[in-house]
Amino acid sequence: MHRHHLPCAPVQVRSTLECVDGEAPRSATFEADTRFTEKERKIIFFALQGLTAKDIGRRMDISYRTVEKRRQVIFDKTGAHSTRDLTM
């Protein structure tokens, strides 16, 4: 199981992502937001990489239902209606 730690303070992090879609790893920038818990930030990070709730749950060692519930909390906090809305 891969564990990913995202910063708690609002800082910019640059890292190489593990391959999630058959492509070569690529660099990405993730700016943490103090409105979100560490688990919420991880869910956002993985969701923006295109992972499903089940895939995210496996990587985080939590139920996919927990992922779905936390994703709804994220949407409520941001006013987003989908993962795609989080990128805008």
Phi and psi in degrees as a GROMACS rama.xvg file:
@    title "Ramachandran Plot"
@    xaxis  label "Phi"
@    yaxis  label "Psi"
@TYPE xy
-89.0951  131.872  HIS-2
-111.428  133.391  ARG-3
-118.998  131.197  HIS-4
-109.752  123.062  HIS-5
-106.818  145.873  LEU-6
-65.3953  151.076  PRO-7
-88.4209  -28.4435  CYS-8
-86.9273  153.917  ALA-9
-73.0615  88.7809  PRO-10
-131.125  162.134  VAL-11
-97.0032  131.177  GLN-12
-118.54  134.325  VAL-13
-118.476  127.408  ARG-14
-151.822  167.647  SER-15
-94.4772  127.559  THR-16
-82.0799  147.747  LEU-17
-72.4064  154.797  GLU-18
-67.6169  123.208  CYS-19
-118.772  -10.6557  VAL-20
-134.659  22.9242  ASP-21
85.2273  -6.41847  GLY-22
-91.8121  169.453  GLU-23
-67.8334  149.896  ALA-24
-55.4417  149.35  PRO-25
-138.233  157.888  ARG-26
-80.0425  149.509  SER-27
-150.426  154.059  ALA-28
-112.226  131.064  THR-29
-125.803  119.759  PHE-30
-101.223  117.96  GLU-31
-69.4965  151.708  ALA-32
-127.529  127.975  ASP-33
-71.8403  -6.57372  THR-34
-71.5649  -18.995  ARG-35
-109.176  147.529  PHE-36
-73.4353  169.708  THR-37
-60.895  -43.0295  GLU-38
-63.3178  -40.8852  LYS-39
-62.7643  -41.1318  GLU-40
-63.291  -39.7411  ARG-41
-64.1922  -42.5583  LYS-42
-63.118  -43.7174  ILE-43
-59.3415  -48.3044  ILE-44
-55.0459  -51.6805  PHE-45
-70.0478  -38.5633  PHE-46
-62.389  -39.2401  ALA-47
-69.3142  -15.3503  LEU-48
-89.0679  -1.52178  GLN-49
92.6563  9.17308  GLY-50
-74.116  146.447  LEU-51
-79.332  168.109  THR-52
-59.3776  -38.1861  ALA-53
-66.006  -42.7118  LYS-54
-64.2043  -42.805  ASP-55
-63.0705  -44.7183  ILE-56
-57.8671  -43.7184  GLY-57
-61.6905  -44.2557  ARG-58
-67.9059  -32.6853  ARG-59
-96.3487  -2.77393  MET-60
60.4404  44.0718  ASP-61
-135.298  164.724  ILE-62
-67.4786  146.241  SER-63
-64.416  -27.3677  TYR-64
-66.1149  -36.9296  ARG-65
-63.9003  -41.6702  THR-66
-59.7078  -46.8159  VAL-67
-61.3254  -41.6422  GLU-68
-65.3128  -44.6281  LYS-69
-66.6286  -35.6144  ARG-70
-63.5359  -38.23  ARG-71
-65.1431  -38.7908  GLN-72
-62.3355  -41.2831  VAL-73
-61.3384  -45.4703  ILE-74
-61.4312  -42.1276  PHE-75
-62.3207  -40.264  ASP-76
-67.4727  -32.5571  LYS-77
-102.568  -14.4681  THR-78
80.3422  8.35484  GLY-79
-77.9458  155.451  ALA-80
-114.229  -7.7607  HIS-81
-157.446  165.854  SER-82
-59.1104  -37.9312  THR-83
-58.7499  -36.8682  ARG-84
-61.6439  -26.7938  ASP-85
-68.0829  -20.6245  LEU-86
-84.8676  -11.7746  THR-87
